[in-house]
């Protein structure tokens, strides 16, 4: 779907997505432990803790939003999706067509 095209996680490889899920779960577990201890923290504190957590986990800390604007990224993603969609449409076989082929294969061959 075009709407899914502009969601960043859809561009991650399976292994990258697994790493993202793991690091997210690890940090949420850490945050829950902090809350369970009753330690009040500000957003600034959480940012510092997150950066420390990412450094400890040997992930790079991004210092800015990058060079490509959201609009440019979305435009590029949608163009790539359109290329992908054309290939998918060309190779698409509907369930109906697939079932008709099964039935036709099972029919006895006519001898002329």
Secondary structure, 3 states (H helix, E strand, C coil): CHHHHCCHHHHCCHHHHHHHHHHHHHHHHHHHHHHHCCCCCCHHHHHHHHHHHHHHCCCCCCCCCCCCCHHHHHHHHHHHHHHHHHHHHHHCCCHHHHHHHHHHHHCCCCCC
